[in-house]
């Protein structure tokens, strides 16, 4: 009887992992995969969740879970990282992603789902280009180095603050040799 428990537990664990997938909702997972295919110019890749201890996570400006920061691999080769999260808008939240290269420099960002009538201009490629090249050593602010968008003030502040917290988090994870 004891011999059967371990394989059963292993199969149950594997099944749970397959059913949960990457921890992203299915509609977001497809959008994330499509963006990563374009950014890295690959069809197939793996997303491995980055694990952070509870103690370190308590210190991070952006909280890391098994469903928001992933290492992107092609076979055994690292392509970079992707962070997927939500930020508040006026009455709802919007989903966004930020893609980093292997040196942890922002190479792409995108608003995946915007749920408001106003402020969707933050999803424009032109506005999002302001974040490209930023690293964990950089700070971004809607007051100093990120352009405003008329009619999207709340969303601009929210996205900029979210990316600034993410950059600070990336810097801390680098210092702690997690990334």
C-alpha positions in Angstrom: 0.0 0.0 0.0 2.8 2.5 0.8 4.4 1.9 -2.6 1.3 3.3 -4.3 1.0 6.5 -2.3 4.2 8.2 -3.7 3.3 7.7 -7.4 -0.3 8.8 -6.7 1.0 12.0 -4.9 3.4 12.7 -7.8 0.7 12.3 -10.4 -1.7 14.4 -8.3 0.9 17.2 -8.0 1.7 17.0 -11.8 -2.0 17.2 -12.7 -2.5 20.2 -10.4 0.5 21.9 -12.1 -0.9 21.2 -15.6 -4.4 22.4 -14.6 -3.1 25.6 -13.0 -0.6 26.2 -15.9 1.4 29.4 -15.3 -1.1 30.8 -12.9 -2.3 33.3 -15.4 -6.0 33.4 -16.5 -6.4 31.7 -19.8 -7.2 34.8 -21.8 -4.1 36.6 -20.4 -1.9 33.7 -20.8 -2.6 33.6 -24.6 -1.9 37.4 -24.9 1.3 37.0 -22.9 2.5 34.1 -25.1 1.7 36.1 -28.3 3.7 39.1 -27.0 6.7 36.9 -26.0 6.6 35.2 -29.4 6.9 38.6 -31.1 9.5 40.0 -28.8 11.8 37.0 -28.8 11.0 35.9 -32.4 10.3 32.3 -31.3 7.3 30.0 -31.6 8.0 27.8 -28.6 9.4 28.7 -25.2 9.1 27.8 -21.6 7.9 30.1 -18.7 9.4 29.2 -15.4 8.0 31.0 -12.3 10.6 32.9 -10.3 10.5 32.0 -6.6 11.1 34.6 -3.9 11.1 33.9 -0.2 8.4 35.3 2.0 10.9 37.4 3.9 12.4 39.0 0.8 8.9 39.4 -0.8 7.8 41.4 2.3 10.5 44.0 1.4 9.7 44.3 -2.3 7.8 47.3 -3.7 6.1 44.9 -6.2 5.1 41.6 -4.7 6.2 38.5 -6.6 4.0 35.4 -6.8 4.2 32.2 -8.9 1.9 33.9 -11.4 3.5 37.2 -12.2 7.3 36.9 -12.7 8.7 34.3 -15.1 12.0 33.4 -16.6 11.7 32.7 -20.4 13.7 29.8 -21.8 14.3 28.4 -25.2 15.4 24.9 -24.5 18.0 25.5 -21.8 18.9 29.0 -23.0 17.6 32.0 -21.1 15.9 34.6 -23.3 14.8 37.0 -20.5 12.0 37.6 -18.1 8.4 38.8 -18.1 6.4 40.4 -15.4 2.6 40.4 -15.6 0.4 42.4 -13.2 -2.5 44.7 -12.8 -2.6 48.4 -12.0 -5.5 50.6 -10.9 -7.2 53.0 -13.3 -10.1 55.3 -12.3 -12.7 52.7 -11.4 -11.2 49.4 -12.5 -7.8 47.8 -13.1 -5.8 47.1 -16.3 -3.5 44.2 -17.1 0.0 44.9 -18.4 3.3 43.2 -19.0 6.9 44.2 -19.0 9.6 42.1 -20.8 13.3 42.2 -19.7 16.3 40.9 -21.6 18.8 38.6 -19.8 20.6 41.7 -18.5 17.3 42.8 -16.9 16.8 45.8 -19.1 13.2 46.6 -20.3 12.9 45.7 -23.9 9.1 45.8 -24.2 5.9 46.8 -22.3 2.3 46.4 -23.2 -1.1 47.1 -21.8 -2.9 43.8 -22.3 -6.4 44.6 -21.2 -7.7 48.1 -20.5 -11.2 48.3 -18.9 -12.1 52.0 -18.8 -13.6 54.4 -21.3 -10.9 57.0 -20.9 -7.1 56.7 -20.5 -6.5 53.8 -22.9 -3.9 56.0 -24.6 -1.4 54.6 -22.2 -1.5 51.5 -24.4 0.1 53.3 -27.3 3.5 52.0 -28.5 4.8 55.6 -28.6 4.0 56.3 -25.0 5.2 52.9 -23.7 8.6 53.3 -25.5 9.6 55.6 -22.7 10.2 52.6 -20.5 12.5 50.7 -22.9 16.1 50.5 -21.7 15.2 51.1 -18.1 16.9 48.8 -15.5 16.7 48.2 -11.7 19.0 51.2 -11.2 16.6 53.6 -12.9 13.6 55.5 -11.5 10.6 56.7 -13.5 8.1 59.4 -12.5 5.2 61.0 -14.2 6.4 64.3 -12.6 10.0 64.2 -14.0 10.8 61.9 -16.9 7.6 60.3 -18.2 5.3 62.2 -20.5 1.8 63.0 -19.5 -1.2 62.2 -21.7 -4.2 64.6 -21.7 -7.3 62.7 -20.5 -5.3 59.8 -19.1 -3.8 61.3 -16.0 -4.8 58.6 -13.6 -3.7 55.8 -15.9 -0.4 57.5 -16.6 0.4 57.9 -12.9 -0.7 54.3 -12.2 1.3 52.7 -15.0 4.4 54.9 -14.2 4.2 54.1 -10.5 3.7 50.4 -11.2 6.8 50.3 -13.5 8.9 52.3 -11.0 8.0 49.8 -8.2 8.8 46.9 -10.6 12.2 48.5 -11.5 13.0 48.9 -7.8 12.0 45.2 -7.2 14.2 44.0 -10.1 17.1 45.9 -8.6 16.5 44.3 -5.2 16.2 40.8 -6.8 19.5 41.4 -8.7 21.3 42.5 -5.5 20.0 39.3 -3.7 21.1 37.2 -6.7 17.6 35.9 -7.4 17.8 37.1 -11.0 
